[in-house]
Amino acid sequence: MATPQELYDEIKNRYDLNTAKAQMLQKEIDQKVQEKNQLMQPIIEDQGALKQFEKLDDVVIERIESLESK
């Protein structure tokens, strides 16, 4: 039978490890969101340019399925 101190130490260690991992994951998420946000302006600009090119008669429009539609 484990002593109360041993149980405390085990739970405290698990808590510390899980808290550290959660903080690390949150940092990674924040970095990925920032990367995504940095892509938004070029995406919007490219979308506008593509719409203008689609109006031209000599441009063949090829539809590519996005990852979201799969």
PDB file of N, CA, C and O in Angstrom:
ATOM      1  N   MET A   1       0.845  -1.183   0.000  1.00  0.00           N
ATOM      2  CA  MET A   1       0.000   0.000   0.000  1.00  0.00           C
ATOM      3  C   MET A   1       0.891   1.248   0.000  1.00  0.00           C
ATOM      4  O   MET A   1       1.827   1.377   0.789  1.00  0.00           O
ATOM      5  N   ALA A   2       0.561   2.153  -0.913  1.00  0.00           N
ATOM      6  CA  ALA A   2       1.349   3.375  -1.022  1.00  0.00           C
ATOM      7  C   ALA A   2       0.991   4.326   0.116  1.00  0.00           C
ATOM      8  O   ALA A   2      -0.150   4.394   0.572  1.00  0.00           O
ATOM      9  N   THR A   3       1.988   5.039   0.544  1.00  0.00           N
ATOM     10  CA  THR A   3       1.762   6.022   1.607  1.00  0.00           C
ATOM     11  C   THR A   3       1.117   7.272   1.006  1.00  0.00           C
ATOM     12  O   THR A   3       1.190   7.478  -0.206  1.00  0.00           O
ATOM     13  N   PRO A   4       0.497   8.097   1.823  1.00  0.00           N
ATOM     14  CA  PRO A   4      -0.060   9.346   1.300  1.00  0.00           C
ATOM     15  C   PRO A   4       1.000  10.213   0.612  1.00  0.00           C
ATOM     16  O   PRO A   4       0.702  10.862  -0.391  1.00  0.00           O
ATOM     17  N   GLN A   5       2.206  10.233   1.125  1.00  0.00           N
ATOM     18  CA  GLN A   5       3.275  11.021   0.498  1.00  0.00           C
ATOM     19  C   GLN A   5       3.621  10.472  -0.872  1.00  0.00           C
ATOM     20  O   GLN A   5       3.827  11.240  -1.812  1.00  0.00           O
ATOM     21  N   GLU A   6       3.689   9.149  -1.002  1.00  0.00           N
ATOM     22  CA  GLU A   6       3.992   8.538  -2.301  1.00  0.00           C
ATOM     23  C   GLU A   6       2.888   8.842  -3.316  1.00  0.00           C
ATOM     24  O   GLU A   6       3.167   9.148  -4.475  1.00  0.00           O
ATOM     25  N   LEU A   7       1.643   8.753  -2.873  1.00  0.00           N
ATOM     26  CA  LEU A   7       0.524   9.073  -3.761  1.00  0.00           C
ATOM     27  C   LEU A   7       0.568  10.539  -4.179  1.00  0.00           C
ATOM     28  O   LEU A   7       0.370  10.862  -5.350  1.00  0.00           O
ATOM     29  N   TYR A   8       0.829  11.422  -3.220  1.00  0.00           N
ATOM     30  CA  TYR A   8       0.950  12.845  -3.519  1.00  0.00           C
ATOM     31  C   TYR A   8       2.051  13.090  -4.548  1.00  0.00           C
ATOM     32  O   TYR A   8       1.847  13.805  -5.529  1.00  0.00           O
ATOM     33  N   ASP A   9       3.216  12.492  -4.315  1.00  0.00           N
ATOM     34  CA  ASP A   9       4.350  12.681  -5.223  1.00  0.00           C
ATOM     35  C   ASP A   9       4.028  12.178  -6.625  1.00  0.00           C
ATOM     36  O   ASP A   9       4.382  12.822  -7.612  1.00  0.00           O
ATOM     37  N   GLU A  10       3.363  11.037  -6.718  1.00  0.00           N
ATOM     38  CA  GLU A  10       2.994  10.466  -8.018  1.00  0.00           C
ATOM     39  C   GLU A  10       2.013  11.382  -8.754  1.00  0.00           C
ATOM     40  O   GLU A  10       2.182  11.669  -9.939  1.00  0.00           O
ATOM     41  N   ILE A  11       1.002  11.827  -8.042  1.00  0.00           N
ATOM     42  CA  ILE A  11      -0.005  12.684  -8.661  1.00  0.00           C
ATOM     43  C   ILE A  11       0.588  14.039  -9.030  1.00  0.00           C
ATOM     44  O   ILE A  11       0.295  14.577 -10.098  1.00  0.00           O
ATOM     45  N   LYS A  12       1.417  14.587  -8.155  1.00  0.00           N
ATOM     46  CA  LYS A  12       2.064  15.882  -8.426  1.00  0.00           C
ATOM     47  C   LYS A  12       2.951  15.783  -9.649  1.00  0.00           C
ATOM     48  O   LYS A  12       2.956  16.693 -10.479  1.00  0.00           O
ATOM     49  N   ASN A  13       3.697  14.707  -9.780  1.00  0.00           N
ATOM     50  CA  ASN A  13       4.568  14.504 -10.934  1.00  0.00           C
ATOM     51  C   ASN A  13       3.740  14.412 -12.217  1.00  0.00           C
ATOM     52  O   ASN A  13       4.081  15.028 -13.227  1.00  0.00           O
ATOM     53  N   ARG A  14       2.653  13.641 -12.171  1.00  0.00           N
ATOM     54  CA  ARG A  14       1.793  13.508 -13.337  1.00  0.00           C
ATOM     55  C   ARG A  14       1.175  14.865 -13.699  1.00  0.00           C
ATOM     56  O   ARG A  14       1.108  15.228 -14.873  1.00  0.00           O
ATOM     57  N   TYR A  15       0.732  15.595 -12.700  1.00  0.00           N
ATOM     58  CA  TYR A  15       0.165  16.929 -12.908  1.00  0.00           C
ATOM     59  C   TYR A  15       1.177  17.863 -13.566  1.00  0.00           C
ATOM     60  O   TYR A  15       0.856  18.551 -14.535  1.00  0.00           O
ATOM     61  N   ASP A  16       2.385  17.885 -13.044  1.00  0.00           N
ATOM     62  CA  ASP A  16       3.435  18.752 -13.605  1.00  0.00           C
ATOM     63  C   ASP A  16       3.740  18.397 -15.050  1.00  0.00           C
ATOM     64  O   ASP A  16       3.883  19.282 -15.894  1.00  0.00           O
ATOM     65  N   LEU A  17       3.841  17.091 -15.342  1.00  0.00           N
ATOM     66  CA  LEU A  17       4.128  16.657 -16.714  1.00  0.00           C
ATOM     67  C   LEU A  17       2.988  17.031 -17.658  1.00  0.00           C
ATOM     68  O   LEU A  17       3.226  17.538 -18.755  1.00  0.00           O
ATOM     69  N   ASN A  18       1.761  16.784 -17.235  1.00  0.00           N
ATOM     70  CA  ASN A  18       0.611  17.101 -18.085  1.00  0.00           C
ATOM     71  C   ASN A  18       0.468  18.598 -18.296  1.00  0.00           C
ATOM     72  O   ASN A  18       0.129  19.038 -19.395  1.00  0.00           O
ATOM     73  N   THR A  19       0.720  19.380 -17.269  1.00  0.00           N
ATOM     74  CA  THR A  19       0.646  20.835 -17.393  1.00  0.00           C
ATOM     75  C   THR A  19       1.707  21.345 -18.363  1.00  0.00           C
ATOM     76  O   THR A  19       1.427  22.204 -19.199  1.00  0.00           O
ATOM     77  N   ALA A  20       2.910  20.824 -18.254  1.00  0.00           N
ATOM     78  CA  ALA A  20       3.988  21.233 -19.160  1.00  0.00           C
ATOM     79  C   ALA A  20       3.655  20.849 -20.603  1.00  0.00           C
ATOM     80  O   ALA A  20       3.891  21.630 -21.525  1.00  0.00           O
ATOM     81  N   LYS A  21       3.110  19.654 -20.795  1.00  0.00           N
ATOM     82  CA  LYS A  21       2.754  19.213 -22.145  1.00  0.00           C
ATOM     83  C   LYS A  21       1.636  20.089 -22.707  1.00  0.00           C
ATOM     84  O   LYS A  21       1.677  20.473 -23.876  1.00  0.00           O
ATOM     85  N   ALA A  22       0.639  20.404 -21.883  1.00  0.00           N
ATOM     86  CA  ALA A  22      -0.462  21.263 -22.336  1.00  0.00           C
ATOM     87  C   ALA A  22       0.055  22.641 -22.737  1.00  0.00           C
ATOM     88  O   ALA A  22      -0.399  23.203 -23.734  1.00  0.00           O
ATOM     89  N   GLN A  23       0.985  23.184 -21.985  1.00  0.00           N
ATOM     90  CA  GLN A  23       1.557  24.496 -22.320  1.00  0.00           C
ATOM     91  C   GLN A  23       2.342  24.423 -23.630  1.00  0.00           C
ATOM     92  O   GLN A  23       2.278  25.339 -24.449  1.00  0.00           O
ATOM     93  N   MET A  24       3.069  23.346 -23.821  1.00  0.00           N
ATOM     94  CA  MET A  24       3.833  23.160 -25.049  1.00  0.00           C
ATOM     95  C   MET A  24       2.884  23.053 -26.245  1.00  0.00           C
ATOM     96  O   MET A  24       3.130  23.657 -27.289  1.00  0.00           O
ATOM     97  N   LEU A  25       1.802  22.288 -26.094  1.00  0.00           N
ATOM     98  CA  LEU A  25       0.833  22.146 -27.170  1.00  0.00           C
ATOM     99  C   LEU A  25       0.149  23.471 -27.485  1.00  0.00           C
ATOM    100  O   LEU A  25      -0.082  23.789 -28.651  1.00  0.00           O
ATOM    101  N   GLN A  26      -0.177  24.245 -26.453  1.00  0.00           N
ATOM    102  CA  GLN A  26      -0.801  25.548 -26.677  1.00  0.00           C
ATOM    103  C   GLN A  26       0.134  26.482 -27.427  1.00  0.00           C
ATOM    104  O   GLN A  26      -0.308  27.254 -28.278  1.00  0.00           O
ATOM    105  N   LYS A  27       1.416  26.418 -27.121  1.00  0.00           N
ATOM    106  CA  LYS A  27       2.400  27.241 -27.833  1.00  0.00           C
ATOM    107  C   LYS A  27       2.458  26.840 -29.312  1.00  0.00           C
ATOM    108  O   LYS A  27       2.523  27.698 -30.192  1.00  0.00           O
ATOM    109  N   GLU A  28       2.434  25.526 -29.575  1.00  0.00           N
ATOM    110  CA  GLU A  28       2.442  25.052 -30.958  1.00  0.00           C
ATOM    111  C   GLU A  28       1.175  25.487 -31.691  1.00  0.00           C
ATOM    112  O   GLU A  28       1.236  25.887 -32.854  1.00  0.00           O
ATOM    113  N   ILE A  29       0.039  25.412 -31.023  1.00  0.00           N
ATOM    114  CA  ILE A  29      -1.221  25.841 -31.622  1.00  0.00           C
ATOM    115  C   ILE A  29      -1.156  27.322 -31.956  1.00  0.00           C
ATOM    116  O   ILE A  29      -1.544  27.731 -33.051  1.00  0.00           O
ATOM    117  N   ASP A  30      -0.672  28.121 -31.027  1.00  0.00           N
ATOM    118  CA  ASP A  30      -0.554  29.565 -31.252  1.00  0.00           C
ATOM    119  C   ASP A  30       0.337  29.861 -32.449  1.00  0.00           C
ATOM    120  O   ASP A  30       0.039  30.752 -33.245  1.00  0.00           O
ATOM    121  N   GLN A  31       1.433  29.114 -32.578  1.00  0.00           N
ATOM    122  CA  GLN A  31       2.341  29.321 -33.706  1.00  0.00           C
ATOM    123  C   GLN A  31       1.655  28.946 -35.025  1.00  0.00           C
ATOM    124  O   GLN A  31       1.810  29.647 -36.025  1.00  0.00           O
ATOM    125  N   LYS A  32       0.904  27.851 -35.027  1.00  0.00           N
ATOM    126  CA  LYS A  32       0.206  27.425 -36.246  1.00  0.00           C
ATOM    127  C   LYS A  32      -0.881  28.425 -36.636  1.00  0.00           C
ATOM    128  O   LYS A  32      -1.065  28.705 -37.820  1.00  0.00           O
ATOM    129  N   VAL A  33      -1.595  28.959 -35.664  1.00  0.00           N
ATOM    130  CA  VAL A  33      -2.610  29.976 -35.946  1.00  0.00           C
ATOM    131  C   VAL A  33      -1.950  31.210 -36.549  1.00  0.00           C
ATOM    132  O   VAL A  33      -2.479  31.801 -37.490  1.00  0.00           O
ATOM    133  N   GLN A  34      -0.808  31.597 -36.016  1.00  0.00           N
ATOM    134  CA  GLN A  34      -0.087  32.748 -36.558  1.00  0.00           C
ATOM    135  C   GLN A  34       0.355  32.479 -38.002  1.00  0.00           C
ATOM    136  O   GLN A  34       0.249  33.356 -38.858  1.00  0.00           O
ATOM    137  N   GLU A  35       0.846  31.270 -38.266  1.00  0.00           N
ATOM    138  CA  GLU A  35       1.239  30.912 -39.631  1.00  0.00           C
ATOM    139  C   GLU A  35       0.034  30.988 -40.573  1.00  0.00           C
ATOM    140  O   GLU A  35       0.132  31.513 -41.682  1.00  0.00           O
ATOM    141  N   LYS A  36      -1.099  30.456 -40.115  1.00  0.00           N
ATOM    142  CA  LYS A  36      -2.319  30.498 -40.924  1.00  0.00           C
ATOM    143  C   LYS A  36      -2.738  31.930 -41.197  1.00  0.00           C
ATOM    144  O   LYS A  36      -3.098  32.274 -42.323  1.00  0.00           O
ATOM    145  N   ASN A  37      -2.691  32.760 -40.173  1.00  0.00           N
ATOM    146  CA  ASN A  37      -3.087  34.158 -40.336  1.00  0.00           C
ATOM    147  C   ASN A  37      -2.198  34.898 -41.322  1.00  0.00           C
ATOM    148  O   ASN A  37      -2.663  35.777 -42.047  1.00  0.00           O
ATOM    149  N   GLN A  38      -0.917  34.541 -41.349  1.00  0.00           N
ATOM    150  CA  GLN A  38       0.011  35.189 -42.282  1.00  0.00           C
ATOM    151  C   GLN A  38      -0.289  34.786 -43.727  1.00  0.00           C
ATOM    152  O   GLN A  38       0.081  35.501 -44.658  1.00  0.00           O
ATOM    153  N   LEU A  39      -0.950  33.659 -43.916  1.00  0.00           N
ATOM    154  CA  LEU A  39      -1.297  33.209 -45.267  1.00  0.00           C
ATOM    155  C   LEU A  39      -2.570  33.864 -45.789  1.00  0.00           C
ATOM    156  O   LEU A  39      -2.811  33.864 -46.996  1.00  0.00           O
ATOM    157  N   MET A  40      -3.374  34.413 -44.914  1.00  0.00           N
ATOM    158  CA  MET A  40      -4.685  34.911 -45.326  1.00  0.00           C
ATOM    159  C   MET A  40      -4.601  36.052 -46.339  1.00  0.00           C
ATOM    160  O   MET A  40      -5.343  36.040 -47.322  1.00  0.00           O
ATOM    161  N   GLN A  41      -3.736  37.020 -46.137  1.00  0.00           N
ATOM    162  CA  GLN A  41      -3.643  38.139 -47.081  1.00  0.00           C
ATOM    163  C   GLN A  41      -3.204  37.669 -48.468  1.00  0.00           C
ATOM    164  O   GLN A  41      -3.829  38.057 -49.454  1.00  0.00           O
ATOM    165  N   PRO A  42      -2.142  36.840 -48.587  1.00  0.00           N
ATOM    166  CA  PRO A  42      -1.783  36.353 -49.926  1.00  0.00           C
ATOM    167  C   PRO A  42      -2.900  35.523 -50.557  1.00  0.00           C
ATOM    168  O   PRO A  42      -3.089  35.571 -51.773  1.00  0.00           O
ATOM    169  N   ILE A  43      -3.633  34.773 -49.760  1.00  0.00           N
ATOM    170  CA  ILE A  43      -4.742  33.978 -50.296  1.00  0.00           C
ATOM    171  C   ILE A  43      -5.817  34.897 -50.863  1.00  0.00           C
ATOM    172  O   ILE A  43      -6.327  34.664 -51.960  1.00  0.00           O
ATOM    173  N   ILE A  44      -6.156  35.929 -50.122  1.00  0.00           N
ATOM    174  CA  ILE A  44      -7.179  36.874 -50.578  1.00  0.00           C
ATOM    175  C   ILE A  44      -6.727  37.573 -51.862  1.00  0.00           C
ATOM    176  O   ILE A  44      -7.515  37.750 -52.791  1.00  0.00           O
ATOM    177  N   GLU A  45      -5.455  37.967 -51.905  1.00  0.00           N
ATOM    178  CA  GLU A  45      -4.931  38.619 -53.106  1.00  0.00           C
ATOM    179  C   GLU A  45      -4.956  37.679 -54.305  1.00  0.00           C
ATOM    180  O   GLU A  45      -5.337  38.077 -55.406  1.00  0.00           O
ATOM    181  N   ASP A  46      -4.549  36.428 -54.088  1.00  0.00           N
ATOM    182  CA  ASP A  46      -4.554  35.446 -55.179  1.00  0.00           C
ATOM    183  C   ASP A  46      -5.979  35.148 -55.637  1.00  0.00           C
ATOM    184  O   ASP A  46      -6.225  34.977 -56.831  1.00  0.00           O
ATOM    185  N   GLN A  47      -6.899  35.087 -54.711  1.00  0.00           N
ATOM    186  CA  GLN A  47      -8.290  34.829 -55.052  1.00  0.00           C
ATOM    187  C   GLN A  47      -8.829  35.947 -55.953  1.00  0.00           C
ATOM    188  O   GLN A  47      -9.522  35.686 -56.936  1.00  0.00           O
ATOM    189  N   GLY A  48      -8.502  37.179 -55.606  1.00  0.00           N
ATOM    190  CA  GLY A  48      -8.931  38.306 -56.435  1.00  0.00           C
ATOM    191  C   GLY A  48      -8.314  38.250 -57.822  1.00  0.00           C
ATOM    192  O   GLY A  48      -8.994  38.488 -58.820  1.00  0.00           O
ATOM    193  N   ALA A  49      -7.029  37.936 -57.883  1.00  0.00           N
ATOM    194  CA  ALA A  49      -6.357  37.843 -59.183  1.00  0.00           C
ATOM    195  C   ALA A  49      -6.958  36.732 -60.028  1.00  0.00           C
ATOM    196  O   ALA A  49      -7.163  36.905 -61.230  1.00  0.00           O
ATOM    197  N   LEU A  50      -7.243  35.592 -59.408  1.00  0.00           N
ATOM    198  CA  LEU A  50      -7.838  34.479 -60.148  1.00  0.00           C
ATOM    199  C   LEU A  50      -9.206  34.847 -60.709  1.00  0.00           C
ATOM    200  O   LEU A  50      -9.534  34.477 -61.836  1.00  0.00           O
ATOM    201  N   LYS A  51      -9.999  35.567 -59.938  1.00  0.00           N
ATOM    202  CA  LYS A  51     -11.316  35.987 -60.423  1.00  0.00           C
ATOM    203  C   LYS A  51     -11.182  36.894 -61.647  1.00  0.00           C
ATOM    204  O   LYS A  51     -11.987  36.812 -62.574  1.00  0.00           O
ATOM    205  N   GLN A  52     -10.177  37.749 -61.648  1.00  0.00           N
ATOM    206  CA  GLN A  52      -9.958  38.625 -62.799  1.00  0.00           C
ATOM    207  C   GLN A  52      -9.517  37.819 -64.019  1.00  0.00           C
ATOM    208  O   GLN A  52      -9.974  38.073 -65.133  1.00  0.00           O
ATOM    209  N   PHE A  53      -8.625  36.841 -63.804  1.00  0.00           N
ATOM    210  CA  PHE A  53      -8.175  36.010 -64.924  1.00  0.00           C
ATOM    211  C   PHE A  53      -9.304  35.148 -65.474  1.00  0.00           C
ATOM    212  O   PHE A  53      -9.345  34.876 -66.673  1.00  0.00           O
ATOM    213  N   GLU A  54     -10.218  34.715 -64.612  1.00  0.00           N
ATOM    214  CA  GLU A  54     -11.340  33.886 -65.056  1.00  0.00           C
ATOM    215  C   GLU A  54     -12.241  34.639 -66.033  1.00  0.00           C
ATOM    216  O   GLU A  54     -12.967  34.015 -66.806  1.00  0.00           O
ATOM    217  N   LYS A  55     -12.203  35.947 -66.009  1.00  0.00           N
ATOM    218  CA  LYS A  55     -13.021  36.754 -66.917  1.00  0.00           C
ATOM    219  C   LYS A  55     -12.459  36.792 -68.333  1.00  0.00           C
ATOM    220  O   LYS A  55     -13.162  37.162 -69.274  1.00  0.00           O
ATOM    221  N   LEU A  56     -11.191  36.410 -68.486  1.00  0.00           N
ATOM    222  CA  LEU A  56     -10.552  36.442 -69.799  1.00  0.00           C
ATOM    223  C   LEU A  56     -10.980  35.240 -70.621  1.00  0.00           C
ATOM    224  O   LEU A  56     -11.126  34.135 -70.099  1.00  0.00           O
ATOM    225  N   ASP A  57     -11.180  35.466 -71.919  1.00  0.00           N
ATOM    226  CA  ASP A  57     -11.639  34.398 -72.804  1.00  0.00           C
ATOM    227  C   ASP A  57     -10.583  33.333 -73.038  1.00  0.00           C
ATOM    228  O   ASP A  57     -10.924  32.168 -73.247  1.00  0.00           O
ATOM    229  N   ASP A  58      -9.305  33.705 -73.009  1.00  0.00           N
ATOM    230  CA  ASP A  58      -8.255  32.742 -73.350  1.00  0.00           C
ATOM    231  C   ASP A  58      -7.681  32.017 -72.136  1.00  0.00           C
ATOM    232  O   ASP A  58      -6.584  31.462 -72.202  1.00  0.00           O
ATOM    233  N   VAL A  59      -8.412  32.023 -71.042  1.00  0.00           N
ATOM    234  CA  VAL A  59      -7.963  31.318 -69.840  1.00  0.00           C
ATOM    235  C   VAL A  59      -8.893  30.132 -69.587  1.00  0.00           C
ATOM    236  O   VAL A  59     -10.109  30.293 -69.481  1.00  0.00           O
ATOM    237  N   VAL A  60      -8.305  28.946 -69.492  1.00  0.00           N
ATOM    238  CA  VAL A  60      -9.071  27.738 -69.195  1.00  0.00           C
ATOM    239  C   VAL A  60      -9.076  27.554 -67.684  1.00  0.00           C
ATOM    240  O   VAL A  60      -8.024  27.533 -67.045  1.00  0.00           O
ATOM    241  N   ILE A  61     -10.262  27.422 -67.127  1.00  0.00           N
ATOM    242  CA  ILE A  61     -10.400  27.300 -65.676  1.00  0.00           C
ATOM    243  C   ILE A  61     -10.408  25.828 -65.302  1.00  0.00           C
ATOM    244  O   ILE A  61     -11.237  25.052 -65.778  1.00  0.00           O
ATOM    245  N   GLU A  62      -9.478  25.465 -64.449  1.00  0.00           N
ATOM    246  CA  GLU A  62      -9.375  24.085 -63.969  1.00  0.00           C
ATOM    247  C   GLU A  62      -9.752  24.086 -62.499  1.00  0.00           C
ATOM    248  O   GLU A  62      -9.111  24.755 -61.688  1.00  0.00           O
ATOM    249  N   ARG A  63     -10.773  23.350 -62.161  1.00  0.00           N
ATOM    250  CA  ARG A  63     -11.217  23.271 -60.770  1.00  0.00           C
ATOM    251  C   ARG A  63     -10.437  22.168 -60.059  1.00  0.00           C
ATOM    252  O   ARG A  63     -10.374  21.032 -60.530  1.00  0.00           O
ATOM    253  N   ILE A  64      -9.853  22.515 -58.938  1.00  0.00           N
ATOM    254  CA  ILE A  64      -9.115  21.553 -58.124  1.00  0.00           C
ATOM    255  C   ILE A  64      -9.833  21.441 -56.795  1.00  0.00           C
ATOM    256  O   ILE A  64     -10.122  22.445 -56.144  1.00  0.00           O
ATOM    257  N   GLU A  65     -10.122  20.198 -56.392  1.00  0.00           N
ATOM    258  CA  GLU A  65     -10.790  19.989 -55.113  1.00  0.00           C
ATOM    259  C   GLU A  65      -9.872  20.431 -53.983  1.00  0.00           C
ATOM    260  O   GLU A  65      -8.691  20.084 -53.952  1.00  0.00           O
ATOM    261  N   SER A  66     -10.416  21.183 -53.078  1.00  0.00           N
ATOM    262  CA  SER A  66      -9.637  21.579 -51.908  1.00  0.00           C
ATOM    263  C   SER A  66      -9.630  20.459 -50.890  1.00  0.00           C
ATOM    264  O   SER A  66     -10.450  19.543 -50.959  1.00  0.00           O
ATOM    265  N   LEU A  67      -8.711  20.529 -49.949  1.00  0.00           N
ATOM    266  CA  LEU A  67      -8.627  19.508 -48.910  1.00  0.00           C
ATOM    267  C   LEU A  67      -9.890  19.495 -48.073  1.00  0.00           C
ATOM    268  O   LEU A  67     -10.282  18.440 -47.574  1.00  0.00           O
ATOM    269  N   GLU A  68     -10.539  20.639 -47.905  1.00  0.00           N
ATOM    270  CA  GLU A  68     -11.742  20.722 -47.095  1.00  0.00           C
ATOM    271  C   GLU A  68     -12.891  19.928 -47.683  1.00  0.00           C
ATOM    272  O   GLU A  68     -13.733  19.424 -46.940  1.00  0.00           O
ATOM    273  N   SER A  69     -12.947  19.806 -48.996  1.00  0.00           N
ATOM    274  CA  SER A  69     -14.066  19.123 -49.622  1.00  0.00           C
ATOM    275  C   SER A  69     -13.894  17.609 -49.645  1.00  0.00           C
ATOM    276  O   SER A  69     -14.811  16.885 -50.033  1.00  0.00           O
ATOM    277  N   LYS A  70     -12.748  17.138 -49.241  1.00  0.00           N
ATOM    278  CA  LYS A  70     -12.504  15.687 -49.252  1.00  0.00           C
ATOM    279  C   LYS A  70     -12.947  15.045 -47.967  1.00  0.00           C
ATOM    280  O   LYS A  70     -12.816  13.831 -47.806  1.00  0.00           O
TER     281      LYS A  70
END
